[in-house]
Amino acid sequence: MFLGIDALLVLVLSIGTAWFFSRKKAKKKNLPFWNQHSKHLLFNLSTPLVAGGLFCVILFYHGLIGLIGPVTLIFYGLALLNAGKFTLEEISYLGLSEIIVGLLSLFFLGYGLIFWAIGFGLLHIVYGILMYWRHDR
């Protein structure tokens, strides 16, 4: 239960932070924040996320809890890969990396939390630093 609340909190904070900084950057560059491009991005990102979330609920319902960690990484990677067409090229690479970590974690089902830390933590830190150096410095 705690991990579910924690994951939901992280999701809400992540979306809020992304929205805040994206809006701030668009305003700074005098560009519209919400347009056809951003609608496509949101649709292509949310479709695999919603499907993966529902799939995880079904896995939980059937007691297959050990598969939820890898599945979240895989579907999140698919969402990033899908949304990468509408944003920076690095997002697609992050998506591929998340998928690989998720697939690897299927071999080590008892270590899902470690793979979550790698996928949702370490990879985001590394990609965040790389994207900062390439685009915002």
N, C-alpha and C positions, 0 to 999 in steps of 0.2 A: 504494500500500500504506500509506504514511504517513497519507494523508488518511482511509483507512478505519479505521485504528487510532485516529486522533485523533477521528473521529466517534463511534466506539464508546466511547471514554473520556469524551467530553463527554456522551453519552447516559447512561452509568452514573452519572456525577457529578450530572447533572441529576435523574435519578430519585431518587438517594440524598438529595440536598438537598431535593427536594420532599417526600419521605417524612419526613425528619427534622423539617422545619419544620411540616408539616401535623400530624404527631403531637404536636409540642410545643404547637401552637396548640389542638388538640383537648383536650389534657390541661389546659391553662391555663383553658379554658372548661368543663372538666368534662364533655366530650362524648365519646362513643365514636368511636374512630378508624376501626374496621373495622365497617361495617354494610351493610345492603342498598343504601343510597344510594352508598356508596363502591364497592361491587361493580359497580353500574351505570356509575358514572363510569369505572372501570378498563376495563370491557368496551368501552364506547363510545369511549374514547380509544385502546385498543390495537388494535381491529379495523382501522381505516384505517392505523395505523402498521405493523402486520404485513403487511398487503396491499401497502402502499407499499414496504416493505423488500424483500419478495419480488419485486415488480415491478422494483425497482432492480437486484437480483441478475440478473434475466432481461435487463435492458437491458445490464448489464455483460457478460454471457455473449455477447450478440450484438454487442458492440463499440460500442454506442451510448452511450458514456461521457458525451458532451456533454449528454445529456438527464437524467442522474442528478441534477444540482444542482437544476434546475427541478422535477423530479418529487418530490424530497424535500421541497421547500418546499410544493408543492401538497398532497401527502398529509398532511404535518404540519398544514397549515391545515385540511384536512378533518377530521383527528382532533380538533383544538381546537374546531372548529365543532360537531362531534358531541358532544364532552364538555361543551361550554358549557351544555347543558341542565341539567347537574348541579352547576354551580359558578357562579362570578361571571359576570355579564353581559359583562364586559370580555374574557373568554376567547373568546367568540364573535367579538367584533370583532378580536381578535388573529388568530384563525383566518382570517377574511375577508381581513385584511391580508396574511397569509402566502400565501394563495391568489393574491392580486393580484400580489404580488412574484414568485411562482413563474411565473405566466402571463407577466408582463413579461419575465422572464429567458429565456423561450423565444425571444424575438426577438433576444437577444444571447447566443448559446450559448457564445462564447468568454470570457464574463465571469461564469461561474457562481459563482466564489469571491467576487466582489464582491457578487453578489446574496445569497449565503449570509450574508455579513457584515451586509448590510442586514436580511435576514429573521430570521436566528437571533441576531444581535447587537443591532443598533440597535433593531429593533422590540421585542425583549424588554426592553431598557433603558428605552425610552419607556413601554411598558405597565407595567413593574415600578414605575416612579416614579409613574405615574398611579394604579395600584392601591394603592400605599402611601398616597398622599395621600387617596384616597377611603375606604379601609377600615382602615388600621392606625395612623394618627397619633393 
